[in-house]
Amino acid sequence: MSERSSINVLAFAGSLRTASWNRGLLRAAQQVLPSDVTIDVFDISNIPLYSEDVRQRGFPPAVQTFRERIRAADALLIATPEYNYSVPGVLKNAIDWASRPPDQPFQDKPIALMGASAGTAGTTRAQHHLRQSFVYLDGRLLARPEVLIPAAAQRFDEQGNLTDEPSKKLVADLLVALAAWTRRLSRS
């Protein structure tokens, strides 16, 4: 990738609800992205529950598409809620499916995390658990800035759109950092 080329980011949320705050973070990212970054949002709702019996017969179409889109992207942006101090099951399920052999697509992929929750810790624990999974999968996680949006009910409208300007700035800063991180890794 040359310094002037556009960076294609594949983004997905760990929530299936249309008006979820984390899907709202992805919509906000599409509004504040740098001019040299594009974001393609993937909906993980069609990915079935993981079953090794099914995988041995081949990847389901939704999983195959997800794996191909991850592989084709220059970087990933994941917006996660926090359920019971951890990663939502649907998000973990999607990652588990995509990471199955052969040729798991997360290796060496630049990855940025963000999340919004009702609590005061943002999505600290869920993001920590995702980081652990991606360390094993050899993903290249962006360390900072951290986007941990607490008290989300006060920062999003009823349709799940981010209305809080300081939070939008955090998302914009994350995208700038992800673009720089992706370029840096492409040179190494």
C-alpha positions as CSV (number, residue, x, y, z in Angstrom):
1,M,0.0,0.0,0.0
2,S,1.4,3.4,-0.9
3,E,1.3,6.4,1.3
4,R,-1.4,8.0,-0.8
5,S,-3.7,5.1,-1.2
6,S,-7.1,4.9,0.5
7,I,-7.4,2.6,3.5
8,N,-10.4,0.3,3.4
9,V,-11.7,-0.6,6.8
10,L,-14.1,-3.4,7.4
11,A,-16.3,-2.5,10.5
12,F,-18.7,-4.7,12.5
13,A,-20.6,-4.4,15.7
14,G,-21.1,-7.0,18.4
15,S,-24.8,-6.0,18.8
16,L,-27.6,-7.2,16.5
17,R,-30.1,-4.5,17.5
18,T,-30.5,-1.9,14.7
19,A,-30.6,1.0,17.1
20,S,-27.8,-0.2,19.3
21,W,-25.2,2.2,20.6
22,N,-22.4,0.2,19.0
23,R,-24.0,0.2,15.6
24,G,-24.4,3.9,16.2
25,L,-20.7,4.2,16.8
26,L,-20.1,2.6,13.4
27,R,-22.5,5.1,11.8
28,A,-20.6,7.9,13.6
29,A,-17.3,6.6,12.3
30,Q,-18.7,6.8,8.7
31,Q,-19.5,10.5,9.3
32,V,-16.1,11.5,10.8
33,L,-13.7,9.4,8.8
34,P,-10.6,11.0,7.3
35,S,-10.7,11.6,3.5
36,D,-8.3,8.8,2.8
37,V,-10.3,6.1,4.7
38,T,-13.4,4.2,3.6
39,I,-15.6,2.1,5.9
40,D,-17.6,-0.9,4.9
41,V,-19.9,-2.2,7.6
42,F,-20.6,-5.9,7.8
43,D,-23.7,-7.2,9.5
44,I,-22.8,-10.4,11.5
45,S,-26.5,-11.3,12.2
46,N,-26.5,-13.9,9.5
47,I,-23.6,-15.9,10.9
48,P,-24.9,-19.1,12.4
49,L,-23.9,-20.5,15.7
50,Y,-20.5,-22.2,15.5
51,S,-20.5,-26.0,15.0
52,E,-17.5,-28.0,14.1
53,D,-19.8,-30.5,12.5
54,V,-21.0,-27.8,10.1
55,R,-17.4,-26.4,9.5
56,Q,-16.2,-29.9,8.5
57,R,-18.7,-29.7,5.6
58,G,-17.4,-26.3,4.7
59,F,-18.0,-22.7,5.7
60,P,-21.6,-21.5,5.6
61,P,-22.0,-18.7,2.9
62,A,-22.3,-15.9,5.5
63,V,-19.1,-17.1,7.2
64,Q,-17.2,-17.4,3.9
65,T,-18.2,-13.9,2.9
66,F,-17.2,-12.6,6.3
67,R,-13.8,-14.3,6.0
68,E,-13.3,-12.9,2.5
69,R,-14.2,-9.4,3.5
70,I,-11.8,-9.5,6.5
71,R,-9.0,-10.8,4.2
72,A,-9.7,-8.0,1.6
73,A,-9.8,-5.2,4.1
74,D,-6.7,-3.2,5.0
75,A,-7.9,-2.9,8.6
76,L,-10.7,-3.8,11.0
77,L,-12.9,-1.6,13.3
78,I,-14.9,-3.4,15.9
79,A,-17.6,-1.8,18.0
80,T,-18.5,-3.9,21.0
81,P,-21.0,-3.7,23.8
82,E,-20.1,-5.3,27.1
83,Y,-22.4,-8.2,28.3
84,N,-21.8,-9.7,31.7
85,Y,-18.3,-8.2,32.0
86,S,-17.3,-9.7,28.6
87,V,-17.7,-9.9,24.8
88,P,-21.2,-10.5,23.5
89,G,-21.8,-14.0,22.3
90,V,-22.7,-13.0,18.8
91,L,-19.4,-11.2,18.3
92,K,-17.3,-14.0,19.8
93,N,-19.2,-16.5,17.6
94,A,-18.4,-14.5,14.5
95,I,-14.7,-14.2,15.4
96,D,-14.6,-18.0,16.2
97,W,-16.1,-18.8,12.8
98,A,-13.8,-16.5,10.9
99,S,-10.7,-17.7,12.7
100,R,-11.1,-21.4,11.9
101,P,-8.4,-23.0,9.6
102,P,-7.4,-22.9,7.0
103,D,-5.9,-19.4,6.5
104,Q,-7.5,-17.5,9.4
105,P,-7.8,-13.9,8.1
106,F,-7.0,-12.0,11.3
107,Q,-3.2,-12.6,11.2
108,D,-1.3,-9.4,10.8
109,K,-4.5,-7.4,10.3
110,P,-4.6,-3.9,11.9
111,I,-7.5,-3.8,14.3
112,A,-9.1,-1.0,16.3
113,L,-11.7,-1.5,19.0
114,M,-14.3,0.8,20.4
115,G,-17.5,0.5,22.4
116,A,-20.3,2.1,24.3
117,S,-22.2,0.8,27.3
118,A,-24.7,2.0,29.9
119,G,-22.1,1.6,32.7
120,T,-19.3,3.8,33.9
121,A,-16.5,1.6,32.6
122,G,-17.5,2.0,28.9
123,T,-16.6,-1.4,27.5
124,T,-13.2,-1.8,29.2
125,R,-13.6,-5.5,30.1
126,A,-15.1,-6.5,26.8
127,Q,-12.3,-4.8,24.9
128,H,-9.7,-6.4,27.2
129,H,-11.2,-9.9,26.4
130,L,-11.2,-9.1,22.7
131,R,-7.6,-8.0,22.9
132,Q,-6.7,-11.4,24.4
133,S,-8.4,-13.2,21.6
134,F,-6.7,-11.2,18.9
135,V,-3.3,-11.6,20.5
136,Y,-3.7,-15.4,20.0
137,L,-4.9,-14.8,16.5
138,D,-1.9,-12.6,15.8
139,G,-4.0,-9.5,15.0
140,R,-2.2,-6.1,15.2
141,L,-4.2,-4.2,17.8
142,L,-4.1,-0.5,18.0
143,A,-3.3,0.4,21.6
144,R,-4.5,4.1,21.6
145,P,-6.6,6.0,21.6
146,E,-9.1,4.0,23.6
147,V,-12.8,4.6,22.8
148,L,-14.7,3.6,25.9
149,I,-18.0,5.4,25.8
150,P,-19.7,5.3,29.3
151,A,-23.2,6.3,30.2
152,A,-24.2,5.8,26.6
153,A,-27.9,6.6,27.1
154,Q,-26.9,10.2,27.6
155,R,-24.7,10.3,24.5
156,F,-27.0,8.6,21.9
157,D,-30.5,9.4,20.7
158,E,-33.4,7.0,20.6
159,Q,-32.4,5.7,17.2
160,G,-28.9,4.8,18.4
161,N,-27.2,7.8,16.8
162,L,-24.2,9.3,18.6
163,T,-25.0,12.9,19.5
164,D,-22.2,13.7,21.9
165,E,-19.5,15.8,20.2
166,P,-16.6,14.8,22.5
167,S,-17.4,11.2,21.8
168,K,-17.5,11.8,18.1
169,K,-14.0,13.4,18.4
170,L,-12.8,10.2,20.1
171,V,-14.1,8.1,17.2
172,A,-12.5,10.5,14.7
173,D,-9.2,10.3,16.5
174,L,-9.4,6.5,16.5
175,L,-9.8,6.5,12.8
176,V,-6.8,8.8,12.2
177,A,-4.7,6.5,14.4
178,L,-6.0,3.4,12.7
179,A,-5.0,4.8,9.3
180,A,-1.5,5.7,10.6
181,W,-1.2,2.3,12.2
182,T,-2.2,0.5,9.1
183,R,0.3,2.5,7.0
184,R,3.0,1.9,9.5
185,L,2.4,-1.9,9.5
186,S,2.3,-2.0,5.7
187,R,5.9,-0.6,5.6
188,S,7.3,-3.2,8.0
